């Protein structure tokens, strides 16, 4: 599934949540509230990753990991759209920048030019 198809599906689910939020609280969540939810999802993911590394107990770990990764991706897609960010373009731009920074650089060796006299006026 392409990123645009994922975004469209995330938008449809967001619209369902917005209707529920309006029914319960009189309005849909703001971007800041969505971001707070994202932080909660990332925290849940972190706990599961710790369990995957044997640092915490967790039942049905793989299924729960898939769910949290899905939650986090959904929230990123929704937040990007809410902020008018083209996530695909942002991703490519960021990866281009990181690749430029991380590529090994050519080291150019500069040769010192010798002068007839040193700084003290003596010949070398």
Residue frames as qw, qx, qy, qz and C-alpha x, y, z in Angstrom:
[[0.000, 0.891, 0.455, 0.000, 0.00, 0.00, 0.00],
 [0.409, 0.502, -0.024, 0.762, 1.39, 3.41, -0.94],
 [0.224, -0.184, -0.455, 0.842, 1.88, 6.23, 1.54],
 [0.300, -0.071, -0.146, -0.940, -0.95, 8.20, -0.05],
 [0.631, -0.273, -0.631, -0.358, -3.28, 5.21, 0.36],
 [0.499, -0.267, -0.658, 0.496, -2.20, 4.84, 3.99],
 [0.030, -0.063, -0.206, 0.976, -2.83, 8.55, 4.52],
 [0.465, -0.195, -0.391, -0.770, -6.30, 8.31, 2.99],
 [0.651, -0.330, -0.682, -0.041, -7.20, 5.41, 5.27],
 [0.377, -0.196, -0.510, 0.748, -5.78, 7.24, 8.29],
 [0.167, -0.087, -0.051, -0.981, -7.90, 10.28, 7.35],
 [0.586, -0.306, -0.548, -0.512, -11.07, 8.15, 7.24],
 [0.620, -0.348, -0.637, 0.297, -10.35, 6.69, 10.68],
 [0.215, -0.062, -0.286, 0.932, -9.51, 10.19, 11.99],
 [0.352, -0.246, -0.268, -0.862, -12.92, 11.41, 10.79],
 [0.672, -0.385, -0.612, -0.160, -14.57, 8.60, 12.78],
 [0.515, -0.260, -0.499, 0.646, -12.60, 9.58, 15.88],
 [0.015, 0.107, -0.030, 0.994, -13.47, 13.26, 15.36],
 [0.528, -0.386, -0.434, -0.620, -17.18, 12.38, 15.32],
 [0.701, -0.383, -0.575, 0.180, -16.76, 10.37, 18.55],
 [0.395, -0.102, -0.322, 0.854, -14.77, 13.17, 20.21],
 [0.198, -0.254, -0.157, -0.934, -17.43, 15.70, 19.23],
 [0.647, -0.428, -0.524, -0.351, -20.16, 13.49, 20.66],
 [0.706, -0.364, -0.483, 0.370, -18.26, 12.96, 23.92],
 [0.459, -0.391, -0.191, 0.775, -16.51, 16.30, 24.40],
 [0.200, 0.864, 0.287, -0.363, -18.28, 18.74, 22.11],
 [0.324, 0.856, -0.331, -0.231, -15.36, 19.11, 19.67],
 [0.930, 0.238, -0.184, 0.212, -12.67, 17.08, 17.90],
 [0.710, -0.500, 0.048, 0.493, -9.19, 16.94, 19.33],
 [0.165, 0.943, -0.225, -0.182, -6.72, 19.70, 18.48],
 [0.693, 0.537, -0.441, 0.188, -3.31, 19.05, 16.94],
 [0.066, -0.573, 0.653, -0.491, -1.77, 19.39, 20.40],
 [0.761, -0.188, 0.442, -0.437, -4.15, 16.77, 21.81],
 [0.927, 0.345, -0.125, -0.072, -3.39, 14.46, 18.91],
 [0.422, 0.617, -0.568, 0.344, 0.32, 14.95, 19.61],
 [0.425, -0.454, 0.606, -0.496, -0.26, 14.09, 23.28],
 [0.936, 0.060, 0.207, -0.279, -1.95, 10.88, 22.15],
 [0.746, 0.549, -0.354, 0.127, 1.05, 10.18, 19.92],
 [0.024, 0.618, -0.655, 0.434, 3.40, 10.61, 22.86],
 [0.727, -0.235, 0.485, -0.426, 1.32, 8.09, 24.80],
 [0.943, 0.314, -0.013, -0.110, 1.53, 5.65, 21.89],
 [0.494, 0.639, -0.518, 0.282, 5.30, 6.11, 21.68],
 [0.330, -0.515, 0.638, -0.467, 5.54, 5.44, 25.42],
 [0.899, -0.004, 0.315, -0.305, 3.54, 2.23, 24.98],
 [0.819, 0.516, -0.242, 0.065, 5.81, 1.25, 22.10],
 [0.137, 0.684, -0.616, 0.367, 8.89, 1.92, 24.24],
 [0.630, -0.347, 0.570, -0.397, 7.63, -0.39, 26.97],
 [0.949, 0.227, 0.162, -0.147, 7.05, -3.14, 24.41],
 [0.603, 0.660, -0.401, 0.199, 10.51, -2.65, 22.90],
 [0.207, -0.594, 0.670, -0.395, 11.97, -3.00, 26.39],
 [0.842, -0.081, 0.439, -0.302, 10.00, -6.25, 26.73],
 [0.855, 0.501, -0.129, -0.017, 11.36, -7.41, 23.37],
 [0.361, 0.650, -0.567, 0.355, 14.85, -6.84, 24.79],
 [0.692, -0.191, -0.665, 0.208, 13.96, -8.87, 27.89],
 [0.158, 0.205, -0.415, 0.872, 13.81, -5.88, 30.25],
 [0.491, -0.022, 0.310, -0.814, 10.07, -6.08, 30.99],
 [0.315, 0.188, 0.930, -0.018, 7.46, -8.82, 30.99],
 [0.461, 0.322, -0.108, -0.820, 4.80, -8.76, 28.29],
 [0.576, 0.224, 0.784, -0.055, 2.24, -11.24, 27.01],
 [0.576, 0.659, 0.470, 0.116, 1.40, -11.48, 23.29],
 [0.334, -0.615, 0.173, 0.693, 4.39, -9.28, 22.58],
 [0.277, 0.016, 0.620, 0.734, 4.55, -9.52, 18.79],
 [0.023, 0.675, 0.677, 0.293, 0.84, -8.78, 18.33],
 [0.248, -0.870, -0.272, 0.329, 1.04, -5.83, 20.72],
 [0.371, -0.414, 0.329, 0.763, 4.14, -4.49, 18.94],
 [0.204, 0.330, 0.676, 0.627, 2.35, -4.63, 15.57],
 [0.110, -0.823, -0.555, -0.045, -0.58, -2.76, 17.10],
 [0.325, -0.795, -0.067, 0.508, 1.57, 0.01, 18.62],
 [0.341, -0.166, 0.488, 0.787, 3.61, 0.47, 15.44],
 [0.088, 0.547, 0.693, 0.462, 0.28, 0.80, 13.62],
 [0.223, -0.867, -0.397, 0.203, -0.97, 3.34, 16.18],
 [0.373, -0.599, 0.161, 0.690, 2.23, 5.39, 15.89],
 [0.270, 0.092, 0.614, 0.736, 2.15, 5.35, 12.08],
 [0.009, -0.729, -0.646, -0.226, -1.54, 6.34, 12.07],
 [0.274, -0.858, -0.231, 0.369, -0.86, 9.25, 14.38],
 [0.370, -0.374, 0.356, 0.772, 2.13, 10.46, 12.33],
 [0.185, 0.351, 0.686, 0.610, 0.01, 10.38, 9.18],
 [0.137, -0.825, -0.545, -0.056, -2.83, 12.27, 10.89],
 [0.360, -0.759, -0.055, 0.540, -0.52, 14.86, 12.46],
 [0.362, -0.125, 0.476, 0.792, 1.32, 15.46, 9.19],
 [0.072, 0.556, 0.651, 0.511, -1.96, 16.10, 7.41],
 [0.272, -0.852, -0.420, 0.156, -3.19, 18.34, 10.23],
 [0.352, -0.700, 0.144, 0.605, -0.01, 20.42, 9.82],
 [0.603, 0.775, -0.008, -0.187, -0.17, 20.45, 6.00],
 [0.226, -0.629, 0.704, 0.241, 3.07, 18.49, 5.74],
 [0.842, 0.365, -0.319, -0.236, 3.61, 16.28, 2.72],
 [0.750, -0.508, 0.423, -0.023, 5.06, 13.35, 4.63],
 [0.898, 0.255, 0.229, 0.275, 6.48, 11.61, 1.57],
 [0.417, 0.794, -0.103, 0.431, 8.31, 14.76, 0.44],
 [0.381, -0.819, 0.340, -0.261, 9.47, 15.45, 4.00],
 [0.906, -0.252, 0.328, 0.092, 10.81, 11.91, 4.32],
 [0.799, 0.435, 0.122, 0.397, 12.76, 12.06, 1.05],
 [0.148, 0.880, -0.167, 0.419, 14.14, 15.50, 1.85],
 [0.579, -0.708, 0.365, -0.174, 15.26, 14.41, 5.31],
 [0.931, -0.066, 0.300, 0.199, 16.85, 11.19, 4.02],
 [0.616, 0.671, -0.006, 0.412, 18.70, 13.15, 1.31],
 [0.116, -0.877, 0.288, -0.366, 20.06, 15.51, 3.96],
 [0.769, -0.507, 0.384, -0.065, 21.09, 12.66, 6.28],
 [0.913, 0.222, 0.194, 0.281, 22.80, 10.78, 3.45],
 [0.394, 0.802, -0.147, 0.424, 24.76, 13.90, 2.52],
 [0.364, -0.797, 0.369, -0.309, 25.86, 14.33, 6.13],
 [0.829, -0.350, 0.431, -0.066, 26.77, 10.68, 6.64],
 [0.853, 0.496, -0.061, 0.151, 28.58, 9.98, 3.38],
 [0.720, -0.362, 0.108, 0.583, 32.30, 9.61, 3.82],
 [0.212, 0.961, -0.049, -0.173, 33.96, 12.81, 2.79],
 [0.786, 0.410, -0.114, 0.449, 37.04, 13.04, 0.68],
 [0.503, -0.763, 0.043, 0.403, 39.95, 14.28, 2.63],
 [0.575, 0.751, -0.069, 0.317, 42.08, 16.65, 0.66],
 [0.721, -0.427, -0.033, 0.545, 45.63, 16.97, 1.77],
 [0.219, 0.971, -0.052, 0.079, 47.08, 20.39, 1.46],
 [0.792, 0.077, -0.132, 0.591, 50.76, 20.65, 0.91],
 [0.291, -0.868, -0.053, 0.400, 52.54, 23.33, 2.80],
 [0.589, 0.732, -0.060, 0.338, 54.49, 25.62, 0.64],
 [0.711, -0.360, -0.108, 0.595, 58.00, 26.21, 1.76],
 [0.134, 0.988, -0.016, 0.071, 59.30, 29.66, 2.02],
 [0.608, 0.517, -0.375, 0.471, 62.90, 30.66, 1.82],
 [0.071, 0.352, -0.565, 0.743, 62.81, 31.96, 5.38],
 [0.352, -0.469, -0.794, 0.160, 60.99, 30.86, 8.51],
 [0.210, -0.900, -0.326, -0.199, 59.10, 33.27, 10.68],
 [0.559, -0.734, 0.054, 0.382, 62.34, 34.09, 12.53],
 [0.294, 0.888, -0.287, -0.205, 64.11, 34.97, 9.35],
 [0.385, -0.467, 0.775, 0.179, 66.22, 31.79, 9.23],
 [0.569, 0.330, -0.588, -0.470, 66.55, 29.51, 6.26],
 [0.881, -0.155, 0.345, -0.283, 65.33, 25.98, 6.53]]
